[in-house]
Amino acid sequence: MIGNLRHSDWLRWIGHSILCALFIGIFTVTDFWGMPLNSIIDYLIIFSHWASIVFAGMCVNLILTLLPRLGFVIVYTVITFLASVLAFYRYTMNFTLNTMMLDIILQND
């Protein structure tokens, strides 16, 4: 399917991927605002962590764009809904879902 794309379709696909990566990068920057940074090494560590998050998000987006149209609509809708719920709790209650929180939530003593 990809081999049959015209040059303009390739440019639109690459442009869409870069635009999505830009939005992922902008919205994940807010997670790093409160980090204490003392030296250039700290900045490099935070930047590499941010870049790896953006790269992983861009890879997931590229994989999703290769799905058939109906599959993309269903999977993207579910991912967007879950990300919206997690973002709501992250920014309103400062609650981050991680393995420790899941362990606490799932323990019913």
Contacts in CASP RR format, 6 or more apart in sequence:
PFRMAT RR
TARGET T0000
AUTHOR 0000-0000-0000
METHOD contacts of the structure
MODEL  1
MIGNLRHSDWLRWIGHSILCALFIGIFTVTDFWGMPLNSIIDYLIIFSHW
ASIVFAGMCVNLILTLLPRLGFVIVYTVITFLASVLAFYRYTMNFTLNTM
MLDIILQND
1 66 0 8 1.000
2 66 0 8 1.000
5 13 0 8 1.000
13 65 0 8 1.000
16 65 0 8 1.000
17 58 0 8 1.000
17 61 0 8 1.000
17 62 0 8 1.000
17 65 0 8 1.000
20 58 0 8 1.000
20 61 0 8 1.000
21 54 0 8 1.000
21 55 0 8 1.000
21 57 0 8 1.000
21 58 0 8 1.000
21 61 0 8 1.000
24 53 0 8 1.000
24 54 0 8 1.000
24 57 0 8 1.000
24 58 0 8 1.000
24 61 0 8 1.000
25 50 0 8 1.000
25 53 0 8 1.000
25 54 0 8 1.000
27 87 0 8 1.000
28 50 0 8 1.000
28 53 0 8 1.000
28 54 0 8 1.000
29 50 0 8 1.000
30 91 0 8 1.000
32 46 0 8 1.000
32 49 0 8 1.000
32 50 0 8 1.000
35 42 0 8 1.000
35 46 0 8 1.000
36 42 0 8 1.000
37 43 0 8 1.000
37 46 0 8 1.000
64 72 0 8 1.000
64 75 0 8 1.000
64 76 0 8 1.000
64 79 0 8 1.000
65 72 0 8 1.000
67 75 0 8 1.000
86 97 0 8 1.000
89 95 0 8 1.000
89 97 0 8 1.000
90 96 0 8 1.000
95 101 0 8 1.000
END
